């Protein structure tokens, strides 16, 4: 997680990202593994997804809203399907 935190500027963004990471990382891995059936590829897909999230970090809303959950699952599924192609 330290790698991702280094990519963010403010302490507020770092704190929010840490909360997001803790809240959604396992779900994202589960979604990735369900599609890829490979632990390393799933880890790579989650890493790629978090990099995409950081690029659009200022657009993110509340951590615990249903839309956030849907967005993280969508990002995870999109990454994994592109890996399979």
C-alpha angles and dihedrals in degrees: 000000000000090000091059093046090055088060092060125077111205129055088232091057091046091052092047092048091050090053091048092048093051093044099047111020096090093046091049091050090049091052092046094048092047089059102034103032089208124104098210095045089048092052089049091050092051090048091051090048092053091050089054090048092052091052089059096031095125089060095058121110132201117339099230101041118119091239090060091054091050092048093052093048090047092050091048093049092047093052093049097047091052089052090054094054 
